[in-house]
Amino acid sequence: MEIDKSILTQLCSHKKELSDLRRRKEDNDREIERLEDKGTVVSDSVTCGKKGKKPLGTKRITGFPMPEYEKRMRYKRVYSNMLERQITRLDKEIMEAEQYIESIPDSRIRRICRYRCLDDSLSWISIAHKMGKQHTADGCRMAFERFLKNN
């Protein structure tokens, strides 16, 4: 099977990018919710005029921050579209990565690649623990890096 092994390194990066995009969308949704819950969040005091140096009175003006709300709603649409495209692309890349990993003849390297690239980018320490007692974090990392360089 002729699949570029850069898929493995890109997969980790794309997963992190996807989680960052989800976080941004959630933050934006919380901000929209905050704006909708508060209702009239913008307020200001204005003077009604002056008689000499003395103000005639003040009025309090309140309102809904429509420009901010509309901006957040645009972001929501943009983030939703981006998220949908990213999920589609990531699903395709995961399938390709799984096919590539299955084509690796060495069982040890195959397991390390699965743990590192498919299992939410586990740390090297976690990978070493899953691999067994004779494996170290540095040993797993170096084996993975050697595999990427040599093959």
N, C-alpha and C positions, 0 to 999 in steps of 0.2 A: 504494500500500500504506500503510495507516494503522497504523503501529507507533510507539509512543512512543520518542523518541530517548534517553530516560533509560536505556533498555536498554544503551546503549553504556557509560555511566559505571558502571552497576550491574554490568555484566559483569566489568569490571576488578576491582572490589571483591569480587565473588563468587569469582573465581579465586584471589585472595589469601586469602580466608577458607577456601577449600577446601584450599589448600596448608598453611595454619596448622592446620587440623583433621587433615590427614594427619600433620603433624609431631607433634602431640599424641598421636595414636594410636600412632605409632612409638615415642615416648618411653615411653608407658605399656607397650607390648609389651616394650621393653627392660627395664623395671623388673620386669615379671612374669618374664621370662627370668632376670634376676639373682636374684630370689627363689627360683626353682625350681632354679637351678644351685647356689646356696650351700647349699641344704637347711636345716640348722640354723643360722640366722643370729642368733637372739636368745639371748644368754647372760647370766647374772648369777651373782654369788657371794652366798651367804647364810650366816649363822652358824647353827650347830646348837643354840644355847643359850649360856648363860653360867653360870659358877661365880664369883660375885662380879663383878668387873670383867673377868675373863679369859674370852674365848670358848672354848667346848669344841671347836670345830672349824668349818671352813667346807666347804661343798659348792658345786660348780659346777652350775648348772641351765642346760640349753640346750633350745631348741625352735624350732618353725617359727612365724613371725609370721602366723598365720591371719587375724586381722582385716585386716591390711595387704594380704595376698594376695587376700582376698575383695573388698576395696574396689577393688583394681586390676582384678579380673575384672569387676566391675560397670561400671567405667569403660570397659573393653574393649568390652562389649556396647553401652553408650551411644554410644561413639565410632563403632563399626561402623554402628549404625543411623543416626546423624547423617550419617556419610560417605555412606552409600547414598542418603539423601534429597537431600543436597547434589549428588551426582553426577547424579542424575535431573533435578534442577532446573537445574543448570548446562548439561546437554546440551540441554534445552529452550530455555534462554536463548541459547545459542550458535547454535542453528538460527534463532531469531527475529532475533538480531543480524545473522547472515549475510544473511537475507532483507532486513532493513532497509538494510544496507550496499549490497547489490546494487541497491536502489531509488534510491540517491543518483545524481543525473545527472552530477555533476562527478567525472571520473576521478581527479584529484589528491586530492580529499577522500576519495574511496572508498578509495584506497590508504593514505592516512594513517590512516583509521579501521580498516582491516584490520590494519595494523601495530600500532596502539596497543591495540585491543580484542581482537583474535583471536590475535595472535602473542605470547602471554604478556606483555603489557604492556611492550613494548620501550621503552627510554628514548628521549627525544626526540632525542638525539644519534644513536642507532642508526637511528631512523626517517629522520632527515635524510640519513644515509649511504646508506640503501636507496633513498631518493627520488632522489638524484643530486646532482651538484656544486653546482647553483644553489640548493639548499635548505639552510636552516640549522635548527638545533634550535628556536630561538625562532620562526622563521617557520612551521614545521610546527605547533608548539604553539598559536600564535596563530590559525592557520587552523582548527585543530580546535575551539578554544574559540569562535571566531566562528561556526562552523557550528552548534555546539550552542546558542548564544544565538539566532541569527537564524532557524533553521528550526524 
